[in-house]
Amino acid sequence: MDRQLEHELLRRLLDLHDERSTSLAAAPRRQDTSVYVDRHRMQAEIDVLLRGHPSVAGLSCDLPQPGSYFTALVGTVPVLVVRPPGGGAPRCFLNACRHRGSAVAAGRGDSGRAFTSPYHAWSYAHDGTLIGRPLARGACTETGR
């Protein structure tokens, strides 16, 4: 930062302290409450702030060891973040089964061998690959039929 600008800002800060004042507006700003509940405005903000840009889902300390995972919402998108059991960089996936859209994980913990949908038990590997569809056509059911 420019040394002269630093001095100017410091002088202004000390003046405000002496005046027991701030650099805020002289009067309160009135905001219509519809701004906080307008669906179109919210969607526009999501599009501008979250879509098409990298977003922070969590910190590396949220995945302390290989096999750790956590779930989060990034904007309105449910995500699953996992550190592969073999180690390496965390991976992030949509936290939804491609069959019925139900979440394949909740909260945080140790992922075990796979992530499994509670709906029809479709399972996914730690790299997001579909690895099992137990009730799919041609697959065996619990009764063996």
C-alpha positions as CSV (number, residue, x, y, z in Angstrom):
1,M,0.0,0.0,0.0
2,D,1.1,3.6,-0.7
3,R,2.8,5.1,2.4
4,Q,0.9,8.4,2.0
5,L,-2.4,6.6,1.8
6,E,-1.6,4.6,4.9
7,H,-0.9,7.9,6.8
8,E,-4.2,9.4,5.5
9,L,-6.2,6.4,6.5
10,L,-4.6,6.3,9.9
11,R,-5.2,10.0,10.5
12,R,-8.9,9.5,9.5
13,L,-9.2,6.5,11.9
14,L,-7.7,8.5,14.8
15,D,-10.0,11.4,14.0
16,L,-13.1,9.1,14.1
17,H,-11.9,7.7,17.4
18,D,-11.5,11.2,18.9
19,E,-15.0,12.2,17.6
20,R,-16.5,8.9,19.0
21,S,-17.9,8.5,15.5
22,T,-17.8,6.2,12.5
23,S,-17.7,6.7,8.8
24,L,-21.2,5.2,8.4
25,A,-24.1,7.0,6.7
26,A,-25.8,9.8,8.5
27,A,-29.1,8.0,8.6
28,P,-30.3,4.4,8.5
29,R,-30.9,2.9,5.1
30,R,-34.4,1.4,4.7
31,Q,-34.5,-1.9,2.9
32,D,-37.8,-3.3,1.6
33,T,-38.3,-6.7,3.3
34,S,-39.2,-8.3,-0.1
35,V,-35.5,-8.3,-0.9
36,Y,-35.0,-11.1,1.7
37,V,-37.8,-13.4,0.4
38,D,-37.7,-12.8,-3.3
39,R,-37.1,-16.2,-5.1
40,H,-35.9,-14.6,-8.3
41,R,-33.4,-12.4,-6.5
42,M,-32.1,-15.4,-4.6
43,Q,-31.7,-17.4,-7.8
44,A,-29.9,-14.5,-9.4
45,E,-27.5,-14.3,-6.4
46,I,-26.9,-18.0,-6.5
47,D,-26.1,-17.8,-10.2
48,V,-23.7,-14.9,-9.8
49,L,-22.0,-16.0,-6.6
50,L,-22.0,-19.8,-6.7
51,R,-22.5,-21.2,-10.2
52,G,-19.5,-21.4,-12.4
53,H,-17.0,-20.5,-9.7
54,P,-15.1,-22.7,-7.3
55,S,-16.7,-22.9,-3.9
56,V,-15.4,-23.9,-0.5
57,A,-17.1,-27.0,0.8
58,G,-14.9,-27.6,3.8
59,L,-11.3,-27.6,5.1
60,S,-8.7,-30.3,4.7
61,C,-8.9,-30.9,8.5
62,D,-12.5,-32.1,7.9
63,L,-10.9,-35.1,6.3
64,P,-8.3,-36.1,8.8
65,Q,-7.5,-39.6,7.4
66,P,-7.9,-41.7,4.3
67,G,-11.5,-42.9,4.0
68,S,-12.9,-39.8,5.9
69,Y,-15.9,-38.1,4.4
70,F,-18.4,-35.3,5.1
71,T,-21.5,-34.0,3.5
72,A,-22.4,-30.3,2.9
73,L,-24.6,-28.0,1.0
74,V,-22.7,-25.7,-1.4
75,G,-25.4,-23.1,-2.1
76,T,-28.4,-25.4,-2.8
77,V,-26.3,-28.4,-4.1
78,P,-25.8,-31.3,-1.7
79,V,-22.2,-32.6,-2.0
80,L,-20.2,-35.5,-0.7
81,V,-16.5,-34.9,0.0
82,V,-14.2,-37.9,0.5
83,R,-10.5,-38.6,1.0
84,P,-9.9,-41.8,-0.9
85,P,-9.0,-44.8,1.3
86,G,-5.7,-45.1,-0.5
87,G,-4.9,-41.5,0.4
88,G,-4.5,-38.6,-2.0
89,A,-6.4,-35.5,-2.7
90,P,-10.0,-35.2,-1.6
91,R,-12.8,-35.7,-4.2
92,C,-16.2,-34.0,-4.3
93,F,-19.3,-35.5,-5.8
94,L,-23.0,-34.7,-6.0
95,N,-24.5,-36.4,-2.9
96,A,-27.3,-38.1,-4.8
97,C,-28.0,-41.5,-6.1
98,R,-28.4,-41.5,-9.9
99,H,-31.4,-43.9,-9.6
100,R,-33.8,-42.1,-7.2
101,G,-31.8,-39.0,-6.2
102,S,-31.6,-39.9,-2.5
103,A,-28.4,-39.0,-0.5
104,V,-25.8,-41.7,-0.4
105,A,-24.2,-40.3,2.7
106,A,-25.1,-38.1,5.7
107,G,-23.0,-36.1,8.2
108,R,-19.4,-37.2,8.4
109,G,-17.3,-40.2,9.3
110,D,-15.4,-43.1,7.9
111,S,-16.7,-44.2,4.5
112,G,-16.0,-47.9,4.7
113,R,-15.9,-49.8,1.4
114,A,-18.6,-47.8,-0.5
115,F,-21.4,-45.3,-0.3
116,T,-24.8,-46.9,-0.5
117,S,-28.2,-45.3,-1.3
118,P,-30.9,-46.2,1.2
119,Y,-33.5,-46.4,-1.5
120,H,-32.5,-49.5,-3.5
121,A,-28.9,-50.0,-2.2
122,W,-27.1,-48.7,-5.3
123,S,-23.5,-48.3,-4.2
124,Y,-20.7,-46.0,-5.3
125,A,-16.9,-46.3,-5.0
126,H,-14.8,-43.5,-3.5
127,D,-14.2,-42.1,-7.0
128,G,-17.9,-41.8,-7.7
129,T,-18.1,-44.9,-9.9
130,L,-21.4,-46.9,-9.7
131,I,-20.3,-50.4,-8.4
132,G,-23.5,-52.1,-7.5
133,R,-27.2,-52.2,-8.4
134,P,-28.6,-55.1,-6.3
135,L,-32.2,-54.9,-7.5
136,A,-31.5,-54.2,-11.1
137,R,-32.8,-56.5,-13.8
138,G,-30.7,-59.6,-13.9
139,A,-29.2,-59.1,-10.5
140,C,-29.9,-61.5,-7.7
141,T,-32.3,-60.6,-4.9
142,E,-32.2,-61.6,-1.3
143,T,-34.6,-64.5,-2.1
144,G,-32.3,-65.8,-4.8
145,R,-34.9,-65.2,-7.6
